[in-house]
Amino acid sequence: MVLLSCCVFVGQAAAQTNTVRLQLRWHHQFQFAGYYMALEQGYYHSAGLDVQIMPGAPGIAALDQVLKREAEFAVSASGALLTYLQGQPVVALAAIMQKSPSVWLVRADSGIYTLQDLAQKRLELTLSQENTELLAVFAKEGIDISKLKLSSSSMKLDNLLSGQSDAFNAYLSNEPYLLEQMDVPYRVIQPIEYGVNFYQDILVGHADWLAQHPVAAEAFLQASLRGWRFALDNIDYTVAHIHQRYAPEKSIAHLQYEARVLRQLIMPELVEIGHMNAGRWQQIAAMYLQLGMIDQLKPLDGFIYQSATEAVVDYRLLLKSVLLMLLLMSLLSFFTLRYRRLARALQAEIARHAQTEQQLIERNQELLQLASTDILTGLANRRVIMQQAQAEIRRANRYQKNLAVLMLDIDHFKKINDQHGHAAGDKVLAEFAALCLRNIRDTDLAGRYGGEEFFILLPEVDLQTAILSAERLRLAVAEHPFTLSCGEQLQVTCSIGIAMYLPQQDNLDKLLLRADQALYQAKHLGRNRCAVMY
Ligand SMILES: Nc1nc2c(ncn2[C@@H]2O[C@H](COP(=O)(O)OP(=O)(O)OP(=O)(O)O)[C@@H](O)[C@H]2O)c(=O)[nH]1
């Protein structure tokens, strides 16, 4: 809705045609090239403006024409600020020349080299507020202006050439060329060399008119600046047009000279054409105060043009911003979707990796289990039970704890295999292992030593307890009915050798040997019994 109304507003602004008069400050020449080109290139027309460009002439003060409402705009000088400070409703819209072309022109044979040299000489000056910088520079150098020998300018170089005047207020882009054509050597004394640097060729308007026609004012300004950009980018074309259409009395070479000099003063490569700096205007105002041309300073807000159609410009900016925002949002959405898709894919990949890792861990655990477990009985295998025995020996040593071991062997196991088959033997072995586990403590460790031989570690158990445990185990086996798969039940007994770890003087081999000897003794004594080897 806002966008729609702003478009309508802009459209209306362009649809109206305003007649506008521009008063130049001098005869037609390249000095006003931008305005001619804005007209010739149709920039004014596109902006809904019907522009009439009026040349200046001796006796016509461009700024006065605006104040008298004889023109809507004028090309004036920095002196326009003085007019404003004196209370006139003048507004500066743009400063075309960043450096002023106003200079004192003297003959090379005059013996005049400095501003001080000029102080005693006869000076030809167009006495207008537009030329105040040529006087300001004297004041800045501490030279009393009231003592200067000023005479009103003849506007021609004749007096300078004949010696009736010593210095002539000239435009850097104009009179020097004429002297060069006449082969008259000359010198210029520029205010800028003495630190006085006024803007020059200021596009000004009447404050009231600007307030009443904000859209037309802004359109005129922008079209004019566009015209200037075109003119400076196309000097040959512009010069030819000015020569043909406006200033046939000026040669192409003269216009080219003018264009070259003014381009250096406009400085389009360094400064945006028309740029005005409030601080610099303040300095110019301060100089007027120093010269006694004004009593006091005042804010320059009313003098420096502020686009009253900023709303229009803002709407355009808003439109651009909204479009930019939409573009950014689209890009953001695109990347967000893409990111989400990538994130999902990444999450799936991570989950897949985690699952694979888990499977690997489980597989490793299985392998570890397989490597450490006896498959038939589920007990620790010989390698593991021996490692555990070593660890328990170290612990018993370090903490001075008891450690008992039991070596178990099923009696006449060969017969079981022989009479009932190897599978039946396996079943008995598995059931025997389960019986062992059920009859030892959680802290005890059981393993298959090999064949029908088993090994049990009893940490922190003294001999008495070891004997009781072994006996309990033996009885449990003897009383347990081992049931074969065919349903037949077997009575199985076992013999158990008991040995105690002897701190400081024992090792695993010696301990095992004693347990084995005890087992041998138990077998030898008739089986189904326990024996101890000390
Ligand atoms: N079914 C089965 N038999 C095994 C396994 N490991 C060893 N054996 C058998 O166990 C029997 C052990 O016999 P022996 O060493 O003569 O001892 P025994 O018959 O138990 O006699 P004593 O130990 O003197 O009471 C052998 O026949 C082995 O083949 C096994 O994993 N499964």
The ligand as a Gaussian input file, in Angstrom:
#p B3LYP/6-31G(d) Opt

LIG

0 1
 N       33.164000     -84.563000      26.104000
 C       34.330000     -83.964000      26.336000
 N       35.352000     -84.691000      26.817000
 C       36.518000     -84.109000      27.084000
 C       36.711000     -82.748000      26.859000
 N       38.007000     -82.396000      27.235000
 C       38.567000     -83.546000      27.675000
 N       37.673000     -84.618000      27.582000
 C       37.898000     -85.940000      27.911000
 O       38.084000     -86.087000      29.305000
 C       38.727000     -87.306000      29.494000
 C       39.712000     -87.190000      30.597000
 O       40.100000     -88.456000      30.932000
 P       41.253000     -88.720000      31.890000
 O       42.317000     -87.696000      31.849000
 O       41.757000     -90.116000      31.629000
 O       40.672000     -88.732000      33.296000
 P       39.347000     -89.339000      33.931000
 O       38.721000     -90.252000      33.031000
 O       38.492000     -88.154000      34.349000
 O       39.888000     -90.035000      35.138000
 P       40.391000     -89.363000      36.473000
 O       40.678000     -87.937000      36.169000
 O       41.616000     -90.067000      36.767000
 O       39.282000     -89.488000      37.413000
 C       39.365000     -87.697000      28.169000
 O       38.673000     -88.807000      27.645000
 C       39.122000     -86.478000      27.296000
 O       38.947000     -86.892000      25.955000
 C       35.612000     -81.973000      26.353000
 O       35.671000     -80.789000      26.130000
 N       34.461000     -82.671000      26.120000

